[in-house]
Amino acid sequence: MTGWRISKPGEADIRKAGFSTPWDAPMIPPFPLRFRDVEVLTL
């Protein structure tokens, strides 16, 4: 049964739903991601 799988929405699907973002806040961040003041603790 393969009918239950959900496909990834495309840009046209997002626009059809009425969702928009401002130009300075894109949905996909630029890479590489940068983090400030982060400490990673591992055991």
Secondary structure, DSSP 8 states (H G I E B T S, - for coil): --TT------HHHHHHTT----TTS-SS--SS---SS------
